[in-house]
Amino acid sequence: MRYRLTVLTPLLVGDGSKLSPIDYMVWKDQINVLDQARIFRLLARGSRLESYLKQIAKAEKLDFASWGGFAQNFAKRRVPFEHPSYSAYWERLPAEQLHIPTFAASLGGPYLPASAVKGALRTSLVFKLANGRILKEMEAALASDRPPRQPGQLAEERTAGAPSHTRLRAIALADSTPVPQTALKIYLVRVATLERRGPDQFELRWKQAPRGSVEARRVEESTPQFAEMATPGTVFEGEATERGFLTQPEIARSLGWRSPLRWPDILALANDYAGAMLAAHKRYAAWSGLSALAESLARLESMLEQMRGRSNACLLSLGWGAGFVSKAVRLAVPEDDFRRVLGQHPLYSRALRAGLPFPKTRRIVFLENRPAVLPGWAVLELV
């Protein structure tokens, strides 16, 4: 059996790597990633190596006037901007904001790590099984003399099980086979936020770095971020299996599971979680007045209805930029209880006291330089 993951909105599943501004040059509306080892070998033959090393040591960006030939002749890969206008934004940004997160890649090319898919499925399982008792245990742990550093881990282990005997052990996924480099583009992302204007009335604003925000009509003054992402329509494929031994009822009971989970059960849980996330995002789109975002969410809802009618497919939100909603199970518990418990954690208490929707921000991917979609939505199918 194999799985097929089809990208619906720009997707970034990275390995933590980023391109620094001296790793690449912008030329002809594309990122030209330099083959530094090859450049060093070339310059070592003459007297320019020392000059190049000095510039790299002190430069924030490589001087195109001096070294632009490298972008033309010594680029190991070229990744185009999604829209030509992004080159101008890149030129205006300071170097510290030009570190570009990259898609996971092996020697064969970009690939989808199986851990990203299985992580999204595990979150769906926790969402389904979370209940009031788990919330009370978390509240008690946070109020104790030694609160846990990772309170969410308690809820995860109580529902899905510890890693050694998680209920998802019955399934296995392998990393996908590599896809062509042409499947990737450099997308522009901005962070939307909300500001209260009255009872249940909010105003859209766009975040600036390091702090502050600007009103919606001044979106050009907000701080953009660039990311290397797989384009919609990209297909990742890899091996998927179901461990029949672990699906036997007696084995499941010995592992402390109420019942074994099989692929159709897990995919159904993922669709339930996707429905809850889309409902939350639709409320955000209505508050912010982002019409293009609302339209994209409506298309995702239509896709979800198609997935619900199948036992071998689901809708997933995964990867970079999918946000707090995709990584936590706040949608599984009542809003007031969630705020009371999370408010005890110093990292979130200030944001919750503001009385705004939580989280109040979303990363928005711009298409053709217009706010359009949320990143990271895809269809997972078993074939």
N, C-alpha and C positions, 0 to 999 in steps of 0.2 A: 504494500500500500504506500502511496505517496501523498504528500500534501502540496497544495498550490495556494500561494498567497498572492492575491492581485491587489495592487496599490490603487486606492481610490482618491486619496489626497496626498500631497507630497509627504514622503516618509523618510525619517532619519533614524536609523538604528546604528549607533556608532560603537567604537571600542574605547572611547575616551580621548582619542587623538584629535588634535587641532593643527591646522596650518597656521604658522606664524607669518607675519607680513614679510619676513625675509625668506620664506620658503617658496614664495610664488610671486609672479608679476601679473598685472592686469594688462592685457593687450588684445585688441580686437574684440572687446566685450566678452572676454572669457578669462578664467583663471588659468594661468600657465604654471603648473607645478614644476619647479626646477629639479633637474637631476644633478644634485650637488656633487655626488661622487664623480660623475663624468666631468663636471666643470673643474673640479680640483685636479683631476688627471690632466686635463687640457692645459690649465694655467701653470701647472708645475713644470711644464716644458720650457716656459719662458720666465719673464720677470714680473708678471702681473698677479701672481698668486698672493704675494704679500699685500698688495694694494687691495685686492678683493677681500681678503680675510680682515683687514683693518676696517673696511666699510661695513662688512657684516657685523663686526664686533660692536660698532657704535651706531649703526643705522637703525632707524625705526621702520623704514621701507627701503627697498633697493631702488637706487637711482636709475630710472629707465633710460635716461639720456646716456648714462655710462655703460649700463649692462643690459640694455634692451635686446641686444642680439641673442642673449641666452634664452630669453623668452621665445624667440623665434626658432632657435636651433637646438636647444638643450632642455626642452620640456619633456618630462616623462609621461605626463598626461595633461590634457586640456579639458576644462569643464566650463561650458558656456553659462553666462548669466541667463536667468529665465526671461529677462527683458533688457534690451540695450540701455535703458535709462539708468540701470543700477551702477554702471561704471562711474557716473557723475557722483552718486552717493558715496561710492568707495573712495573717490579722490578727496572728499570733504572730511571724512571721518579720521579721528586720531588713530594712531597705530594700535593702541591698547584695545580698540573696539574692532579690530580687523582680524582677529583670530577666528578661523572658520572651522567649526566642528565637521568632521569628515565621516563618511559612511564606512562601516566595517568592510575591510578588504583583506584578501589573502593574495598570494602570488598569482592566483588565477583570475583575480578581479573582485569586484564588490559582491558580497554575499549577505544573506540574512542569518544571523546567529539564532539557533533554535531556542536559546534561553530567553530571547525577547518574546517569542510566541508563547512559550510555556509560562513565562511570567504573567502575561496578560490573561491566560487561561486560569492560572492560580488565583489571581485577583478576583476573577469572576466567581470562583468557588467560595472564596472568603465572603464576598458580597452576599451570596445566596444563604450561607450558613450563619452569618453574624446575627446576633439577637441581643435582647436587653440584658441577659445574664452576662454576656461577654463585656458589654459596656460597663456594667457595675464592677466587674473585676478590674477593668482598666482604670476606672475612677478610684477604686480603693488603692491600686498600685501607685497612682500618681499622687495620692494624698499621704502615702506612707513616708517614714523618715528617710528612706532610700528609694526615691522614685526611679523607675527604669530609664535608661538612656534611650531605649527604643520601645516605647509603649505599644506601638502597633504590632510588634513581634508577638506579644502576648495573644492578641486577638487572632493573629494568623495561625499560631500553633494550636490554639483552642479549636479552630474551625477546620483548617485544611490539614493540620498535623505538622509535626516537626519534619525537617527535611529527610530524616532517616526513615520515616514511615508516612510521608504525605500521601494523601488519597490520589494524587496524580501520578504515583509510581506505576499505575497500571498502563500508562501510555508513555511512549517515547518518541522524540523527534530528533532528527539530525539537522545539522546546518545545511542550508540550501546550497545548491550548485551555484557557481559564480554567474553573474549576468554581465552583459557588455558594459563597458565604461560609458557608452552613449546613453545608458539608462539614467544617468545622473545629471543634475543641473544645480547651479547655485541659485537658491531662492532667497528673497528678502522677507524678513519676519519682523514685525513690530508687536509691542505688547500693549494691548488695550486694557484700560482700567475704568472703573466707575466712580462717579462722585454724586452724592445725594443732592437732590434738588427739591425734595418734598416727600410726603408719604408715598411710598412705592413709586417714586419718580427718580430717575437717575440720568446722569449726563455722561456721555462717552468722552473719554480723554485718552491720550496716548502718552506712554511713559517716556521719560528722558533719563539718560544716564549722567551722573550717578544717582540723581534723585529728581523728584518733581515730575510734572506732566504738563501737556499742552492740550487745549481744547481741540475738538474733532476737526474743525476747519483748518487748523494749523498742523496737520499731520506731517507735513514735510519737515517740521522742526523737531519732531520726535526722533529718538535714537533707533536706527535700524540695526538689524543683525543679519549676517549672512550665514547660510548653512548649506552644506552639500547634501542633497536629498534625492531619493528615487522619484521619478516622475510618475504621475497617474498613468495606469495601464501597464506598468512594469510587473512582471510575473516572476516570483521566486518559487522554486520547487525543490523538495527534498524528501527523504525517507520518513515515513511515519509508521509506527507499529503499536499494537495493543498486546500487552503481556497477558496471555490467557490464563496463566497460572495464578496471577494476582486477582483475576476477576472471579475466581471460585468463591462462593459464599463462605465456606469454612475458613479459607485463607484470609478473607477480608475480616472476619470476626476475630481471628487471632491477632491481627494487626490493629484491632481497636476501631475498625471502620463499621459504621452502621450497615452499609451495603457497598458492594463494589461499584465503581464508576466506569462506564464504558464511553467510547467516543461519542455516541449520540447524546448521552447525558451531559457530557462536558460541553459540547457545542451548544446545547440548549441553554445551559447556564450562561455561556458567553453572550448569547443573544439577549437573554434577560438583562444582563448588565449593560449591554450596548443600548438597550431601550431606555434604561434609567439615565444613562449618561446623555443620550440625545435629548431627553426631556429637560435635563438641567441646562444643557447648552442652548436649547431653544428659548428658555426663559432669559438667559443672558443676551441672546441675540435681540430679543424683544426690548429689553431694558436699554441696550446700547444703540438700537436703531440701525444696526448693520444689516441692510437688506440682502446683500449678496451672501453674507454668512447664513442668514435665515433660509435662503433658497438652497444653499448647499446642504444644510441640515435636513431640509425636506427631502432632498434626493437620497440622503443616507437613510432616512426613515423608510422611504419606499424600498430601498435595497434590503433593509432589515426585514420588512414584511415578506419579501421573497425568500430570505434565508430561513425564516420561521417555518416555512412550508417544506423544508428539506431536513433530512436527518444527517446530512454529511457536510454541512456548511454553517458558518457563523460570521458575524460582523465583529471586528476587533478594533480597538484603539490601542496603539502601542508606540514605543519609541520616544525620541526626544521631542519635547514641545507639547506632548499630549496633556501634560499638566497634572495638578493635584487630583482632579476628579478621576483620572484614569489610574491613579496609583493608590488611592485610598478608598475605603468603603463607607464614606460619610453618607452616601445615598441610601445605605441599608438601615439607618437608624433615624429616629425623629430628630428634626432640626434643633429643637431646644435642648434635647439630651446631648446631642453632638457638641453644641456650643458650650454647654456646661462642663463637659469632660475635657474637651480640647483646650478650653480656656485656662485650665490649670497648668498647661505647659507653657513655659516662658516664651518659647519661640512663636506661639500663635496668640497669646493672650491679648496683646495690643491690637492686633488686626481684628479680633473678634469683638473687642470693646467698641470699635467704631460703629458697629451696628449695620455695616454694609453686607451685601451678599458675600459669602465666603466659598471659594476664593473670589476676589473681586477682579482678578486679572485673567486674561487669556492671551496666549501667543497666537497671532493671526498671520497666516501666510498670504502674502500679496501675489496676485497673478496679474501680469501686465500692469504693474504698479498700482493696483487697487486692492483694498482689503477684501479677501474672498473666502478663505476656508480655514478650518482647523487642521493642523498637521496630524498624520499618523493613523488615518482610517484605512482599513483594508478588509478584504473578504478572504477568509480561510476556508478551503475546500479539501475534502479527502477524495482522492481519485484512484 
